[in-house]
Amino acid sequence: MKSTKVQKPITPFRLLFLIPLILFVATSFLGEFLRLYRLSEERSIYSSKSPIDQLVDDFNMERMFHKYGYDFRTRMDDEERSFTGTLEDNPLERSIPKFFFVLTILGYPLFACFQFLKEVFGRSKS
């Protein structure tokens, strides 16, 4: 005899918290792999240059770091990016995981707040 498993219904918690959490983790891993691939491409381009060109690139990168700060890669324009030999960031690296993280944090609490307000205003009308 086979025992039948009771299927649990999709609850708001599953829909509004667990699904964005899974998407956040998946896009974070994907973004990290894309970042590592971009850095390996930059490293291979850098290692194929002559030692003098490598020194010039190091100096340019240091200058961009002092000019723009820690996130200099996102603030550089295309001309500076080609001048220093860096590749552009992919939006999957940071932007999309941030969106799913915010959605994970705010999704279910906002739903619970709206449910509470719906109950409160439903009682006051009765």
N, CA, C and O atoms as CSV, one atom per row, in Angstrom:
chain,resi,resn,atom,element,x,y,z
A,1,MET,N,N,0.825,-1.177,0.000
A,1,MET,CA,C,0.000,0.000,0.000
A,1,MET,C,C,0.874,1.248,0.000
A,1,MET,O,O,1.883,1.337,0.701
A,2,LYS,N,N,0.459,2.171,-0.788
A,2,LYS,CA,C,1.176,3.436,-0.844
A,2,LYS,C,C,0.498,4.435,0.078
A,2,LYS,O,O,-0.726,4.555,0.130
A,3,SER,N,N,1.334,5.128,0.787
A,3,SER,CA,C,0.777,6.185,1.637
A,3,SER,C,C,0.766,7.479,0.827
A,3,SER,O,O,1.759,7.845,0.199
A,4,THR,N,N,-0.332,8.136,0.853
A,4,THR,CA,C,-0.431,9.388,0.111
A,4,THR,C,C,0.036,10.533,0.990
A,4,THR,O,O,-0.306,10.627,2.169
A,5,LYS,N,N,0.816,11.387,0.386
A,5,LYS,CA,C,1.312,12.553,1.109
A,5,LYS,C,C,0.303,13.682,0.953
A,5,LYS,O,O,-0.243,13.920,-0.124
A,6,VAL,N,N,0.084,14.341,2.029
A,6,VAL,CA,C,-0.825,15.477,2.006
A,6,VAL,C,C,-0.067,16.677,1.439
A,6,VAL,O,O,0.976,17.071,1.962
A,7,GLN,N,N,-0.597,17.239,0.382
A,7,GLN,CA,C,0.034,18.406,-0.218
A,7,GLN,C,C,-0.313,19.644,0.596
A,7,GLN,O,O,-1.482,19.939,0.841
A,8,LYS,N,N,0.714,20.354,1.005
A,8,LYS,CA,C,0.489,21.580,1.763
A,8,LYS,C,C,0.164,22.703,0.781
A,8,LYS,O,O,0.795,22.814,-0.270
A,9,PRO,N,N,-0.804,23.522,1.117
A,9,PRO,CA,C,-1.128,24.631,0.217
A,9,PRO,C,C,-0.018,25.686,0.237
A,9,PRO,O,O,0.767,25.779,1.181
A,10,ILE,N,N,0.014,26.457,-0.813
A,10,ILE,CA,C,0.996,27.538,-0.867
A,10,ILE,C,C,0.520,28.646,0.063
A,10,ILE,O,O,-0.503,29.288,-0.176
A,11,THR,N,N,1.270,28.848,1.106
A,11,THR,CA,C,0.916,29.869,2.094
A,11,THR,C,C,1.550,31.200,1.695
A,11,THR,O,O,2.499,31.223,0.911
A,12,PRO,N,N,1.035,32.298,2.224
A,12,PRO,CA,C,1.659,33.597,1.925
A,12,PRO,C,C,3.118,33.656,2.366
A,12,PRO,O,O,3.933,34.324,1.730
A,13,PHE,N,N,3.452,32.955,3.460
A,13,PHE,CA,C,4.846,32.940,3.902
A,13,PHE,C,C,5.734,32.321,2.833
A,13,PHE,O,O,6.796,32.856,2.518
A,14,ARG,N,N,5.306,31.201,2.278
A,14,ARG,CA,C,6.096,30.557,1.228
A,14,ARG,C,C,6.198,31.442,-0.002
A,14,ARG,O,O,7.263,31.559,-0.608
A,15,LEU,N,N,5.111,32.048,-0.358
A,15,LEU,CA,C,5.076,32.850,-1.571
A,15,LEU,C,C,5.871,34.139,-1.428
A,15,LEU,O,O,6.581,34.528,-2.355
A,16,LEU,N,N,5.766,34.804,-0.294
A,16,LEU,CA,C,6.354,36.132,-0.134
A,16,LEU,C,C,7.698,36.152,0.579
A,16,LEU,O,O,8.345,37.199,0.621
A,17,PHE,N,N,8.134,35.042,1.134
A,17,PHE,CA,C,9.436,35.018,1.801
A,17,PHE,C,C,10.372,33.984,1.191
A,17,PHE,O,O,11.502,34.310,0.828
A,18,LEU,N,N,9.919,32.757,1.076
A,18,LEU,CA,C,10.825,31.696,0.639
A,18,LEU,C,C,11.193,31.795,-0.839
A,18,LEU,O,O,12.340,31.539,-1.205
A,19,ILE,N,N,10.250,32.159,-1.681
A,19,ILE,CA,C,10.568,32.266,-3.110
A,19,ILE,C,C,11.569,33.394,-3.370
A,19,ILE,O,O,12.554,33.163,-4.071
A,20,PRO,N,N,11.359,34.630,-2.827
A,20,PRO,CA,C,12.408,35.646,-3.008
A,20,PRO,C,C,13.738,35.263,-2.365
A,20,PRO,O,O,14.796,35.632,-2.873
A,21,LEU,N,N,13.696,34.526,-1.252
A,21,LEU,CA,C,14.937,34.088,-0.620
A,21,LEU,C,C,15.700,33.132,-1.534
A,21,LEU,O,O,16.917,33.245,-1.679
A,22,ILE,N,N,14.995,32.206,-2.139
A,22,ILE,CA,C,15.636,31.268,-3.071
A,22,ILE,C,C,16.196,32.021,-4.272
A,22,ILE,O,O,17.311,31.744,-4.713
A,23,LEU,N,N,15.426,32.973,-4.805
A,23,LEU,CA,C,15.905,33.765,-5.937
A,23,LEU,C,C,17.106,34.620,-5.548
A,23,LEU,O,O,18.022,34.803,-6.349
A,24,PHE,N,N,17.108,35.145,-4.323
A,24,PHE,CA,C,18.250,35.928,-3.851
A,24,PHE,C,C,19.511,35.073,-3.784
A,24,PHE,O,O,20.571,35.486,-4.253
A,25,VAL,N,N,19.394,33.894,-3.208
A,25,VAL,CA,C,20.561,33.014,-3.089
A,25,VAL,C,C,21.053,32.593,-4.476
A,25,VAL,O,O,22.257,32.583,-4.730
A,26,ALA,N,N,20.130,32.248,-5.366
A,26,ALA,CA,C,20.517,31.814,-6.711
A,26,ALA,C,C,21.201,32.941,-7.481
A,26,ALA,O,O,22.236,32.716,-8.108
A,27,THR,N,N,20.637,34.158,-7.443
A,27,THR,CA,C,21.260,35.262,-8.174
A,27,THR,C,C,22.561,35.708,-7.518
A,27,THR,O,O,23.452,36.215,-8.200
A,28,SER,N,N,22.685,35.529,-6.212
A,28,SER,CA,C,23.954,35.853,-5.552
A,28,SER,C,C,25.063,34.922,-6.025
A,28,SER,O,O,26.172,35.367,-6.319
A,29,PHE,N,N,24.759,33.628,-6.097
A,29,PHE,CA,C,25.755,32.683,-6.605
A,29,PHE,C,C,26.082,32.962,-8.067
A,29,PHE,O,O,27.249,32.935,-8.457
A,30,LEU,N,N,25.072,33.226,-8.868
A,30,LEU,CA,C,25.298,33.531,-10.278
A,30,LEU,C,C,26.123,34.803,-10.426
A,30,LEU,O,O,27.038,34.854,-11.248
A,31,GLY,N,N,25.810,35.826,-9.640
A,31,GLY,CA,C,26.567,37.069,-9.685
A,31,GLY,C,C,28.013,36.883,-9.269
A,31,GLY,O,O,28.915,37.497,-9.840
A,32,GLU,N,N,28.232,36.040,-8.278
A,32,GLU,CA,C,29.606,35.786,-7.835
A,32,GLU,C,C,30.400,35.045,-8.909
A,32,GLU,O,O,31.572,35.348,-9.133
A,33,PHE,N,N,29.771,34.082,-9.569
A,33,PHE,CA,C,30.454,33.381,-10.662
A,33,PHE,C,C,30.761,34.335,-11.814
A,33,PHE,O,O,31.835,34.253,-12.410
A,34,LEU,N,N,29.838,35.236,-12.133
A,34,LEU,CA,C,30.089,36.217,-13.192
A,34,LEU,C,C,31.210,37.172,-12.806
A,34,LEU,O,O,32.024,37.544,-13.651
A,35,ARG,N,N,31.260,37.569,-11.547
A,35,ARG,CA,C,32.329,38.456,-11.087
A,35,ARG,C,C,33.686,37.763,-11.171
A,35,ARG,O,O,34.670,38.362,-11.604
A,36,LEU,N,N,33.733,36.501,-10.755
A,36,LEU,CA,C,34.994,35.759,-10.837
A,36,LEU,C,C,35.434,35.571,-12.282
A,36,LEU,O,O,36.627,35.629,-12.581
A,37,TYR,N,N,34.477,35.346,-13.182
A,37,TYR,CA,C,34.808,35.215,-14.607
A,37,TYR,C,C,35.350,36.538,-15.147
A,37,TYR,O,O,36.335,36.546,-15.885
A,38,ARG,N,N,34.714,37.656,-14.784
A,38,ARG,CA,C,35.173,38.971,-15.234
A,38,ARG,C,C,36.577,39.251,-14.714
A,38,ARG,O,O,37.425,39.750,-15.454
A,39,LEU,N,N,36.827,38.935,-13.452
A,39,LEU,CA,C,38.157,39.167,-12.888
A,39,LEU,C,C,39.214,38.280,-13.536
A,39,LEU,O,O,40.349,38.714,-13.727
A,40,SER,N,N,38.855,37.048,-13.875
A,40,SER,CA,C,39.832,36.183,-14.551
A,40,SER,C,C,40.129,36.688,-15.960
A,40,SER,O,O,41.261,36.584,-16.431
A,41,GLU,N,N,39.110,37.239,-16.638
A,41,GLU,CA,C,39.342,37.839,-17.958
A,41,GLU,C,C,40.272,39.045,-17.842
A,41,GLU,O,O,41.198,39.196,-18.639
A,42,GLU,N,N,40.028,39.902,-16.853
A,42,GLU,CA,C,40.900,41.060,-16.643
A,42,GLU,C,C,42.322,40.619,-16.320
A,42,GLU,O,O,43.289,41.209,-16.802
A,43,ARG,N,N,42.440,39.585,-15.507
A,43,ARG,CA,C,43.757,39.082,-15.129
A,43,ARG,C,C,44.497,38.515,-16.335
A,43,ARG,O,O,45.706,38.710,-16.467
A,44,SER,N,N,43.780,37.811,-17.221
A,44,SER,CA,C,44.441,37.250,-18.401
A,44,SER,C,C,44.862,38.352,-19.370
A,44,SER,O,O,45.918,38.253,-19.995
A,45,ILE,N,N,44.046,39.403,-19.503
A,45,ILE,CA,C,44.435,40.538,-20.349
A,45,ILE,C,C,45.653,41.231,-19.751
A,45,ILE,O,O,46.577,41.608,-20.472
A,46,TYR,N,N,45.650,41.395,-18.440
A,46,TYR,CA,C,46.756,42.057,-17.749
A,46,TYR,C,C,48.050,41.255,-17.880
A,46,TYR,O,O,49.114,41.833,-18.102
A,47,SER,N,N,47.969,39.944,-17.747
A,47,SER,CA,C,49.190,39.129,-17.794
A,47,SER,C,C,49.760,39.023,-19.204
A,47,SER,O,O,50.932,38.685,-19.369
A,48,SER,N,N,48.955,39.305,-20.221
A,48,SER,CA,C,49.470,39.235,-21.591
A,48,SER,C,C,50.221,40.503,-21.988
A,48,SER,O,O,50.813,40.547,-23.066
A,49,LYS,N,N,50.211,41.526,-21.148
A,49,LYS,CA,C,50.888,42.786,-21.457
A,49,LYS,C,C,52.347,42.731,-21.036
A,49,LYS,O,O,52.760,41.877,-20.252
A,50,SER,N,N,53.113,43.668,-21.581
A,50,SER,CA,C,54.527,43.760,-21.211
A,50,SER,C,C,54.638,44.343,-19.800
A,50,SER,O,O,53.692,44.959,-19.308
A,51,PRO,N,N,55.794,44.151,-19.144
A,51,PRO,CA,C,55.952,44.663,-17.770
A,51,PRO,C,C,55.759,46.182,-17.654
A,51,PRO,O,O,55.240,46.663,-16.647
A,52,ILE,N,N,56.166,46.923,-18.657
A,52,ILE,CA,C,55.995,48.385,-18.593
A,52,ILE,C,C,54.516,48.740,-18.696
A,52,ILE,O,O,54.039,49.622,-17.981
A,53,ASP,N,N,53.788,48.060,-19.579
A,53,ASP,CA,C,52.346,48.299,-19.684
A,53,ASP,C,C,51.626,47.896,-18.398
A,53,ASP,O,O,50.650,48.534,-18.004
A,54,GLN,N,N,52.105,46.845,-17.750
A,54,GLN,CA,C,51.518,46.441,-16.473
A,54,GLN,C,C,51.721,47.518,-15.411
A,54,GLN,O,O,50.810,47.797,-14.632
A,55,LEU,N,N,52.903,48.124,-15.374
A,55,LEU,CA,C,53.156,49.207,-14.417
A,55,LEU,C,C,52.262,50.412,-14.696
A,55,LEU,O,O,51.739,51.033,-13.770
A,56,VAL,N,N,52.092,50.739,-15.976
A,56,VAL,CA,C,51.215,51.858,-16.337
A,56,VAL,C,C,49.780,51.554,-15.917
A,56,VAL,O,O,49.094,52.426,-15.383
A,57,ASP,N,N,49.320,50.327,-16.153
A,57,ASP,CA,C,47.968,49.940,-15.742
A,57,ASP,C,C,47.810,50.000,-14.224
A,57,ASP,O,O,46.781,50.453,-13.722
A,58,ASP,N,N,48.832,49.541,-13.494
A,58,ASP,CA,C,48.777,49.618,-12.029
A,58,ASP,C,C,48.667,51.065,-11.559
A,58,ASP,O,O,47.894,51.379,-10.653
A,59,PHE,N,N,49.443,51.935,-12.182
A,59,PHE,CA,C,49.390,53.350,-11.818
A,59,PHE,C,C,48.013,53.939,-12.132
A,59,PHE,O,O,47.469,54.702,-11.334
A,60,ASN,N,N,47.452,53.590,-13.286
A,60,ASN,CA,C,46.127,54.102,-13.662
A,60,ASN,C,C,45.040,53.601,-12.712
A,60,ASN,O,O,44.142,54.357,-12.340
A,61,MET,N,N,45.118,52.339,-12.325
A,61,MET,CA,C,44.134,51.790,-11.389
A,61,MET,C,C,44.231,52.488,-10.033
A,61,MET,O,O,43.213,52.803,-9.417
A,62,GLU,N,N,45.452,52.724,-9.575
A,62,GLU,CA,C,45.629,53.410,-8.297
A,62,GLU,C,C,45.086,54.835,-8.374
A,62,GLU,O,O,44.483,55.331,-7.423
A,63,ARG,N,N,45.305,55.485,-9.514
A,63,ARG,CA,C,44.793,56.845,-9.696
A,63,ARG,C,C,43.262,56.854,-9.702
A,63,ARG,O,O,42.649,57.746,-9.115
A,64,MET,N,N,42.642,55.874,-10.359
A,64,MET,CA,C,41.180,55.789,-10.375
A,64,MET,C,C,40.632,55.480,-8.978
A,64,MET,O,O,39.569,55.973,-8.599
A,65,PHE,N,N,41.357,54.670,-8.225
A,65,PHE,CA,C,40.932,54.361,-6.861
A,65,PHE,C,C,40.941,55.624,-6.002
A,65,PHE,O,O,40.013,55.862,-5.229
A,66,HIS,N,N,41.989,56.430,-6.139
A,66,HIS,CA,C,42.055,57.669,-5.360
A,66,HIS,C,C,41.034,58.688,-5.841
A,66,HIS,O,O,40.540,59.489,-5.047
A,67,LYS,N,N,40.711,58.670,-7.130
A,67,LYS,CA,C,39.761,59.636,-7.683
A,67,LYS,C,C,38.323,59.307,-7.300
A,67,LYS,O,O,37.565,60.198,-6.918
A,68,TYR,N,N,37.939,58.026,-7.399
A,68,TYR,CA,C,36.542,57.642,-7.216
A,68,TYR,C,C,36.252,56.919,-5.910
A,68,TYR,O,O,35.097,56.868,-5.488
A,69,GLY,N,N,37.250,56.367,-5.267
A,69,GLY,CA,C,37.010,55.645,-4.022
A,69,GLY,C,C,36.878,54.149,-4.248
A,69,GLY,O,O,37.313,53.605,-5.263
A,70,TYR,N,N,36.256,53.498,-3.256
A,70,TYR,CA,C,36.196,52.035,-3.236
A,70,TYR,C,C,35.462,51.449,-4.442
A,70,TYR,O,O,35.926,50.468,-5.024
A,71,ASP,N,N,34.338,52.027,-4.820
A,71,ASP,CA,C,33.576,51.468,-5.945
A,71,ASP,C,C,33.903,52.195,-7.247
A,71,ASP,O,O,33.005,52.614,-7.977
A,72,PHE,N,N,35.191,52.339,-7.526
A,72,PHE,CA,C,35.621,53.063,-8.715
A,72,PHE,C,C,35.179,52.390,-10.005
A,72,PHE,O,O,35.042,53.060,-11.029
A,73,ARG,N,N,34.956,51.092,-9.981
A,73,ARG,CA,C,34.547,50.386,-11.201
A,73,ARG,C,C,33.187,50.856,-11.700
A,73,ARG,O,O,32.968,50.951,-12.907
A,74,THR,N,N,32.280,51.147,-10.788
A,74,THR,CA,C,30.940,51.566,-11.203
A,74,THR,C,C,30.893,53.040,-11.578
A,74,THR,O,O,29.976,53.459,-12.284
A,75,ARG,N,N,31.840,53.827,-11.132
A,75,ARG,CA,C,31.830,55.265,-11.395
A,75,ARG,C,C,32.637,55.666,-12.622
A,75,ARG,O,O,32.496,56.789,-13.106
A,76,MET,N,N,33.470,54.784,-13.133
A,76,MET,CA,C,34.287,55.126,-14.293
A,76,MET,C,C,33.428,55.152,-15.551
A,76,MET,O,O,32.482,54.376,-15.688
A,77,ASP,N,N,33.769,56.062,-16.474
A,77,ASP,CA,C,33.083,56.050,-17.757
A,77,ASP,C,C,33.808,55.092,-18.703
A,77,ASP,O,O,34.825,54.502,-18.341
A,78,ASP,N,N,33.278,54.944,-19.911
A,78,ASP,CA,C,33.832,53.955,-20.848
A,78,ASP,C,C,35.262,54.279,-21.257
A,78,ASP,O,O,36.074,53.371,-21.441
A,79,GLU,N,N,35.575,55.548,-21.400
A,79,GLU,CA,C,36.928,55.928,-21.802
A,79,GLU,C,C,37.941,55.552,-20.726
A,79,GLU,O,O,38.994,54.988,-21.025
A,80,GLU,N,N,37.621,55.865,-19.480
A,80,GLU,CA,C,38.524,55.514,-18.377
A,80,GLU,C,C,38.613,54.002,-18.209
A,80,GLU,O,O,39.671,53.472,-17.869
A,81,ARG,N,N,37.511,53.315,-18.448
A,81,ARG,CA,C,37.509,51.862,-18.319
A,81,ARG,C,C,38.424,51.223,-19.370
A,81,ARG,O,O,39.169,50.293,-19.061
A,82,SER,N,N,38.370,51.716,-20.598
A,82,SER,CA,C,39.250,51.166,-21.632
A,82,SER,C,C,40.696,51.574,-21.381
A,82,SER,O,O,41.619,50.833,-21.720
A,83,PHE,N,N,40.899,52.748,-20.789
A,83,PHE,CA,C,42.239,53.229,-20.491
A,83,PHE,C,C,42.907,52.382,-19.415
A,83,PHE,O,O,44.108,52.124,-19.486
A,84,THR,N,N,42.136,51.947,-18.421
A,84,THR,CA,C,42.705,51.152,-17.326
A,84,THR,C,C,42.662,49.654,-17.600
A,84,THR,O,O,43.337,48.887,-16.913
A,85,GLY,N,N,41.884,49.223,-18.586
A,85,GLY,CA,C,41.818,47.800,-18.909
A,85,GLY,C,C,40.854,47.012,-18.050
A,85,GLY,O,O,40.992,45.796,-17.924
A,86,THR,N,N,39.872,47.686,-17.451
A,86,THR,CA,C,38.873,46.975,-16.652
A,86,THR,C,C,37.627,46.732,-17.486
A,86,THR,O,O,37.337,47.476,-18.423
A,87,LEU,N,N,36.904,45.699,-17.141
A,87,LEU,CA,C,35.663,45.366,-17.826
A,87,LEU,C,C,34.489,45.876,-17.009
A,87,LEU,O,O,34.587,46.036,-15.793
A,88,GLU,N,N,33.379,46.129,-17.688
A,88,GLU,CA,C,32.194,46.669,-17.017
A,88,GLU,C,C,31.515,45.592,-16.176
A,88,GLU,O,O,31.493,44.417,-16.543
A,89,ASP,N,N,30.964,46.019,-15.039
A,89,ASP,CA,C,30.233,45.094,-14.170
A,89,ASP,C,C,28.933,44.673,-14.834
A,89,ASP,O,O,28.288,45.459,-15.529
A,90,ASN,N,N,28.562,43.429,-14.609
A,90,ASN,CA,C,27.285,42.913,-15.080
A,90,ASN,C,C,26.235,43.224,-14.015
A,90,ASN,O,O,26.525,43.087,-12.827
A,91,PRO,N,N,25.007,43.643,-14.404
A,91,PRO,CA,C,23.998,43.936,-13.377
A,91,PRO,C,C,23.649,42.729,-12.508
A,91,PRO,O,O,23.185,42.895,-11.380
A,92,LEU,N,N,23.867,41.520,-13.019
A,92,LEU,CA,C,23.591,40.332,-12.212
A,92,LEU,C,C,24.546,40.198,-11.034
A,92,LEU,O,O,24.257,39.480,-10.076
A,93,GLU,N,N,25.672,40.881,-11.099
A,93,GLU,CA,C,26.649,40.759,-10.020
A,93,GLU,C,C,26.146,41.374,-8.717
A,93,GLU,O,O,26.359,40.808,-7.645
A,94,ARG,N,N,25.484,42.522,-8.800
A,94,ARG,CA,C,25.087,43.211,-7.570
A,94,ARG,C,C,23.642,43.677,-7.553
A,94,ARG,O,O,22.959,43.510,-6.542
A,95,SER,N,N,23.162,44.253,-8.636
A,95,SER,CA,C,21.850,44.921,-8.620
A,95,SER,C,C,20.697,43.955,-8.406
A,95,SER,O,O,19.842,44.192,-7.552
A,96,ILE,N,N,20.664,42.885,-9.160
A,96,ILE,CA,C,19.543,41.951,-9.065
A,96,ILE,C,C,19.531,41.227,-7.715
A,96,ILE,O,O,18.456,41.092,-7.130
A,97,PRO,N,N,20.674,40.752,-7.187
A,97,PRO,CA,C,20.615,40.175,-5.832
A,97,PRO,C,C,20.153,41.172,-4.767
A,97,PRO,O,O,19.464,40.787,-3.822
A,98,LYS,N,N,20.525,42.451,-4.906
A,98,LYS,CA,C,20.049,43.457,-3.947
A,98,LYS,C,C,18.533,43.588,-4.009
A,98,LYS,O,O,17.877,43.710,-2.975
A,99,PHE,N,N,17.973,43.562,-5.215
A,99,PHE,CA,C,16.521,43.664,-5.375
A,99,PHE,C,C,15.822,42.499,-4.679
A,99,PHE,O,O,14.853,42.706,-3.949
A,100,PHE,N,N,16.306,41.280,-4.898
A,100,PHE,CA,C,15.678,40.119,-4.266
A,100,PHE,C,C,15.887,40.117,-2.754
A,100,PHE,O,O,15.038,39.615,-2.017
A,101,PHE,N,N,17.000,40.668,-2.282
A,101,PHE,CA,C,17.229,40.764,-0.844
A,101,PHE,C,C,16.205,41.705,-0.203
A,101,PHE,O,O,15.630,41.390,0.839
A,102,VAL,N,N,15.986,42.851,-0.828
A,102,VAL,CA,C,14.989,43.797,-0.311
A,102,VAL,C,C,13.600,43.182,-0.380
A,102,VAL,O,O,12.801,43.343,0.543
A,103,LEU,N,N,13.309,42.483,-1.461
A,103,LEU,CA,C,12.015,41.819,-1.596
A,103,LEU,C,C,11.838,40.747,-0.523
A,103,LEU,O,O,10.740,40.577,0.009
A,104,THR,N,N,12.907,40.028,-0.204
A,104,THR,CA,C,12.854,39.007,0.842
A,104,THR,C,C,12.564,39.630,2.204
A,104,THR,O,O,11.768,39.104,2.981
A,105,ILE,N,N,13.209,40.744,2.479
A,105,ILE,CA,C,13.042,41.384,3.783
A,105,ILE,C,C,11.671,42.042,3.924
A,105,ILE,O,O,11.061,41.980,4.991
A,106,LEU,N,N,11.186,42.672,2.855
A,106,LEU,CA,C,9.966,43.470,2.970
A,106,LEU,C,C,8.690,42.761,2.541
A,106,LEU,O,O,7.603,43.206,2.908
A,107,GLY,N,N,8.779,41.685,1.783
A,107,GLY,CA,C,7.588,41.050,1.219
A,107,GLY,C,C,6.589,40.569,2.241
A,107,GLY,O,O,5.453,41.043,2.260
A,108,TYR,N,N,6.972,39.654,3.078
A,108,TYR,CA,C,6.031,39.073,4.037
A,108,TYR,C,C,5.612,40.057,5.133
A,108,TYR,O,O,4.430,40.094,5.472
A,109,PRO,N,N,6.527,40.859,5.706
A,109,PRO,CA,C,6.070,41.834,6.712
A,109,PRO,C,C,5.058,42.841,6.157
A,109,PRO,O,O,4.110,43.204,6.854
A,110,LEU,N,N,5.243,43.295,4.919
A,110,LEU,CA,C,4.257,44.204,4.330
A,110,LEU,C,C,2.914,43.509,4.150
A,110,LEU,O,O,1.865,44.106,4.389
A,111,PHE,N,N,2.948,42.254,3.731
A,111,PHE,CA,C,1.707,41.495,3.585
A,111,PHE,C,C,1.006,41.365,4.935
A,111,PHE,O,O,-0.207,41.555,5.025
A,112,ALA,N,N,1.765,41.042,5.987
A,112,ALA,CA,C,1.175,40.903,7.324
A,112,ALA,C,C,0.607,42.236,7.807
A,112,ALA,O,O,-0.446,42.263,8.443
A,113,CYS,N,N,1.288,43.331,7.512
A,113,CYS,CA,C,0.796,44.659,7.888
A,113,CYS,C,C,-0.524,44.960,7.185
A,113,CYS,O,O,-1.467,45.443,7.812
A,114,PHE,N,N,-0.593,44.677,5.896
A,114,PHE,CA,C,-1.831,44.932,5.156
A,114,PHE,C,C,-2.966,44.037,5.644
A,114,PHE,O,O,-4.116,44.473,5.704
A,115,GLN,N,N,-2.656,42.810,5.988
A,115,GLN,CA,C,-3.679,41.920,6.538
A,115,GLN,C,C,-4.200,42.458,7.870
A,115,GLN,O,O,-5.404,42.432,8.125
A,116,PHE,N,N,-3.297,42.944,8.712
A,116,PHE,CA,C,-3.691,43.510,9.999
A,116,PHE,C,C,-4.568,44.748,9.799
A,116,PHE,O,O,-5.600,44.895,10.455
A,117,LEU,N,N,-4.155,45.634,8.892
A,117,LEU,CA,C,-4.953,46.832,8.619
A,117,LEU,C,C,-6.316,46.471,8.043
A,117,LEU,O,O,-7.316,47.123,8.345
A,118,LYS,N,N,-6.354,45.448,7.224
A,118,LYS,CA,C,-7.622,44.990,6.652
A,118,LYS,C,C,-8.550,44.494,7.766
A,118,LYS,O,O,-9.748,44.774,7.755
A,119,GLU,N,N,-7.984,43.756,8.723
A,119,GLU,CA,C,-8.776,43.277,9.866
A,119,GLU,C,C,-9.281,44.431,10.721
A,119,GLU,O,O,-10.447,44.454,11.116
A,120,VAL,N,N,-8.403,45.387,11.007
A,120,VAL,CA,C,-8.772,46.518,11.861
A,120,VAL,C,C,-9.873,47.341,11.207
A,120,VAL,O,O,-10.857,47.687,11.862
A,121,PHE,N,N,-9.723,47.657,9.938
A,121,PHE,CA,C,-10.743,48.453,9.260
A,121,PHE,C,C,-12.005,47.642,9.001
A,121,PHE,O,O,-13.091,48.214,8.901
A,122,GLY,N,N,-11.884,46.322,8.892
A,122,GLY,CA,C,-13.056,45.460,8.740
A,122,GLY,C,C,-13.883,45.425,10.012
A,122,GLY,O,O,-15.112,45.395,9.947
A,123,ARG,N,N,-13.230,45.429,11.172
A,123,ARG,CA,C,-13.929,45.435,12.461
A,123,ARG,C,C,-14.598,46.780,12.727
A,123,ARG,O,O,-15.702,46.837,13.267
A,124,SER,N,N,-13.921,47.857,12.344
A,124,SER,CA,C,-14.474,49.184,12.632
A,124,SER,C,C,-15.736,49.453,11.808
A,124,SER,O,O,-16.605,50.204,12.252
A,125,LYS,N,N,-15.853,48.860,10.631
A,125,LYS,CA,C,-17.055,49.026,9.815
A,125,LYS,C,C,-18.215,48.214,10.361
A,125,LYS,O,O,-19.373,48.581,10.166
A,126,SER,N,N,-17.921,47.119,11.041
A,126,SER,CA,C,-18.991,46.239,11.552
A,126,SER,C,C,-19.691,46.778,12.759
A,126,SER,O,O,-20.603,46.138,13.281
